[in-house]
């Protein structure tokens, strides 16, 4: 029996679990910090935005170094290093909203460590996974993000209530440590690399061609729009429910996890559909990527712009679920495209692309705090739909813009040898 097949599935499963844990951490910090900051009573929305967005500054700094390191020494080692570093930081970071500088530094360090994750994962998957399995493998791996966010939204508010906000950090550190032990024991580099990717210890990386390639920029722009919408919703949905709609997260029960669970489901649907269309040669790889990307992003844009019109939990959950589910479907377009056009340099292209996604987090999360603070000054409250309309309009428009860019400039053909 060919042992490469089960080993390949083990690697994909472990990368799925890695993104699952990372997004428990990200959602967990948002929930724990929101509770702690609101309890302190003196933390304004702009300061909250600064703390929440500081993660993404560190995350941006380590994307290209992470892709370079994964390409040179292997994604396996880089992924392990990332988990060890962010888990240790979570274990020792005090959650005190009044110690703004400490929180900002801590989130910067966690962001820098987690910035290695996706370039490393793309390098690992490009080495292990055949072209006919790329869409569903990448979709399954990235869907761990959404299932992790759903699990965090479901379980962590109760943990905060019974054990306090600091307990979230310790739980995340334990999960990260356990995953690191399993990865160290069960992962390996492939003995034979037959899918166009390899660890490059010598030779030049075509930086200029990568940075000037229109298909690469089509991915970059879509990554920015996707993550602007995702990070705004991930970081500010707790505030929107609590202050915009006057509904506590705990009172919502399992409903609050539906948007992220929807992402998990539609991410995997998109991957399976894409691979099926490619294997059956129903349409070309290029057209497959464009169709799924277009449908996902256009539906998401409409749902985002409609979100503030609904003034109850059912309407808000429906719109946010539709928006996030559609964006996840669109990942079978732009997010897999790294390995279509540059399988050998998938980690590096992903690092470059993910810088744009990280900038979206920096800009979107911080800008949302400033928009809400300005609305609060103008209207004396942030519970009115007017206060949130611009917050959700901006990512809706970005999704429309990036859709047309991907239609014009993307390709499913390999362009980097």
LINFENVEN-V211550 format. One record per run of one state. SS is the DSSP state (alpha for helix, beta for strand, coil for the rest). FROM is the first residue (numbers start at 0). TO is the last residue. Records with the same first field share a line. If there is no record, write none. Layout:
SS: FROM-TO ; FROM-TO
//
This chain:
coil: 0-1 ; 40-43 ; 61-61 ; 73-73 ; 92-98 ; 128-129 ; 163-164 ; 186-205 ; 211-212 ; 244-251 ; 279-283 ; 309-311 ; 334-335 ; 341-344 ; 379-383 ; 409-416
alpha: 2-39 ; 44-60 ; 62-72 ; 74-91 ; 99-127 ; 130-162 ; 165-185 ; 206-210 ; 213-243 ; 252-278 ; 284-308 ; 312-333 ; 336-340 ; 345-378 ; 384-408
//
